[in-house]
Amino acid sequence: MAELIPNVVWEEMWEATLETLYMSAISVVATFILGTVLGLLLFLTAKGNIWENKPINFIISAFVNIFRSIPFIILIVLLIPFTMLIMDTMIGENAALPALIIGAAPFYARMVEIGLREIDKGVIEAAKSMGAKTPTIIWKVLLPESMPALVSGITVTAIALVSYTAMAGVIGAGGLGNLAYLEGFQRSQGDVTLVATIIILIIVFTIQFIGDYITTKLDKR
């Protein structure tokens, strides 16, 4: 094995893997929370829904559309002043978190909105006819009914975030992307890049497996 991958330093590879997992885990949790909130607001303020409000819906929709349309590598550069303001650095895994979250949350918000739109309107109307307040409808109807779609959506988003961390690594955010670029590409050590890529694929396949399993368990159809 050592002869096939002579340039791989396993301590560095393990550290980079932990950094990638750290960035991915924190950003997935934050994206799930922020994206769910944005998706709920998009759904609830849309025409014919509980909080129908065209101006608010337009503002949120514009925010979501703008930030999910910007290529991630450009978004990192655009957010440098903001990142420096709250993190006081552009180097390291923590510095990548603002861009990861801001880049992924709008993408996930649209998935949440789509999942909520698939809920049978009759279920919502039945809850309203029984006197259920908006918070009750959200927690007892909307979120439970759309949970399979939400889990499926966050699975796709989590996989995208893993690839985002690799891109963030190119500009010094750490993780497997940083290792593959600095140690693999720039030093012409293809075995380092190959091992880093294989580990990223393992992470992606694991996320997909877990997401599919949970979605299957939650889907009552």
N, C-alpha and C positions, 0 to 999 in steps of 0.2 A: 504493500500500500504506500509506504514512504517513497518508493521509487517512482510510483505513478504520479504522486502529488508532492514533490519534494519541497515546494515553496510554501506549502500551507502550514501556518503556525496555529495549532488547534486552540491554544489559549486565546489568541486574538480572534479566531473565528467564533469561539464560544461567547466572548465578550460582545462581539458585533451582533451575534444572534440575540443575546439578551437585550441589547439596545433596540433592535428592530422589534422584538416582542413588546418591550416597554412602550415605545412610540405607538405601536399598533393598538395595544390594549387601552391606553389612556385616550387616544383619539377616537377609538370605537365607542367607548362609554360616553364620552362627551358628545360625539356625533349622534348617538342614539337619543340622548336627552334633548339636545338642541334641535335635531332634525324632526323628532316627534312633535315638539312644541310648534315648530314652524309649519309642519304638515297639518297639524290640527287647526292652526289659525287659518291656513289656506283653505281648508275644507269648511270650517265653521263660518268664515266670512264670505264664502262664495254665494252666488245668487240662489235663493230658495232655502238656505240653511239657517241655523239658529241665530247666528250673529251676523247675518247678511250686512255687509258694509263694503261697498264698492271701492272707496278710496283706500281703506286699510288693506283690502285684498290686493289692490293694484300695487301698493307700495311693497308688500311682502313678496308678491309674485315677481316684481321687478328685481328685488334683492336676490331672490333665489335664482332667477334666470341669469342675472349678470355673473354671480359668483360661480355658478356651476358651468358656465360657458368659458371661463378663463382657463387656459392650459395651466396645469399645476406648477410647472417650472417658472412660468411668468408670474403666477400668483405669489410664489415665494419672494421673488424680487420686489413686487409691488408692496408686499407686506413687511419689508425690511424695517422701515421706520416704526411701524406698529410693534413688530417683534422686539426691536431694540428698546422701545418704551416700556414694555411690560416684562421683558426677560433680561434686558441689559446685555444681551449677547446674541450673535448670529451663529455661534458654534455650539455643537453638542445636540443631544437628542431632545432636550427641553425646548430649545430654540425652534425646532421643527413643528412643535405642537400647534401653535396658532394657525400656521398655514394649513396643516393637515386637517384641523377641525373646520376652519372656515371654508376650505376647499371641498370637504366631504358632506358637511351638514346640509347645504342646499340641495345637493344631489339626492341625499336620503329623504329630505323633506318632500320632494316630488313623489318618491316611492310611497311615502306614508299617505300622501294625498290620494294617490291612485288606489291604494289599499282601502282607504276609508270610503271612496266612491263606490267600491264594489259591494258595500254593505247594503242589504235590502232596506229600502226606505221605510217599508212597513214595520220593521223592528224598531226603528227610531220613533216613528209616529205612535206606535203602541206604548213605548216608554213615556212619551210626552202626554198621551191621553190618560195615563195613570198618575199624572202629576209629578213625574220625575223632573228634578231641576237639571240645569245644564251640567254641573259637575258630576251628578249621578249618571247622566247620559254618557258623558265622556268616559268615566271610570268603569261603569257597569255594562255599557253597550258598545260604544265605538272602539275602545281599545281591545276588549276581549274578542269581539267579532272580527277585528282586523289583525289579530295577533299573528296568525300564520303568514300573512303578507308582510307584516312588520319584520318578523324574524327572517324571512326570505330576503327582504330588502337589505337588512343590516348585514346579512351574510355576503351579498354582492358588494356592499359598500366596504366591508372589512377587507375583502380581497383587493379592492381598488386601493384602500389605504396602505396595504402592504407594498404595493407597487409605488405608491406615493413616497413611502419612506425610503425606497431605493433611490428615487429621484432626488429626494432631499439630501441623501447621503453624498451625492455628487458635489454639493456645495458646502460640505462639512458638517452635516447634521449627525454623523455617526451611523452605526448600523451596518448591515451587510452591503448596502449600496455603496457606502463610503469605502468599505474595505475592498469591494470588487473593483472600484474605480481607481483608488490610490495604489493599492498593492497589486491588483490584477492588471488593469488596463495600462496605467501609466508606467509600470515597471515590466510590462510584457510578460506577466506571470499568469498564463492562461489557466493553470490549475486552480489558482486562488479564485478567479472569476467563476470557474466551473463549479467549485464546491459551494461558493456563496449562492450561486443560482439554484443549485440542487436543494439547499436548505430553504431558500425562499419558496420553492415549489412544494416542499414538504409542509411548510407553514400554510400555504394556500390550500393544499389538498385537505389538510386537517380542519381548517376553518370551514371548507365546503362540506365535509362529512358531518361535522357537528351541526352546522346550520340546517342541512337537509334532514338530519335525524330529529332535531327539535321541531322543525316545520311539520314533519310527518306526524309526530306525536300530538301537535296542537290542532292539526286539521281534522275537523269533525265530519267532513263530508265523506 
